[in-house]
């Protein structure tokens, strides 16, 4: 099972990050967390790597529904969206919300995952 939804963009990293934030907001997702992996690894380990940002995206109504179905689902929330350089392009990758159904086996999460998938797919499609 593939656990990601990925688009490849021909834009620079900063432009892609701005576009991703806007696309997520248009679909009802806010960014709760942000991890600059490149800066963190440089500061903590002295390691140089390509631009790599993890955005913790959350759609509050969907998160609420998922938590009502299974309190432990918080282990899989928020939805991580990665923006990273890959050669001359920028990749935008989102965790496939269907993963939470596959991991838990809970049918109550299916419609929530389907809604989240539709929204994330729309956000990713708007970038291309």
Buried (B, 14 or more C-beta within 10 A) or exposed (E): EEEEBEBEBEBEBEEBBEBBBEBBEEBBBBBBEEBEBBEEBEEEEEEEEEBBBBBBBBBEEBBEBBBEBBEEBEEBBBBBBBBBBBEEBBBBBBBBBBBBBEBBEBEBBEEBBEBBBEBBBEBBEBBE
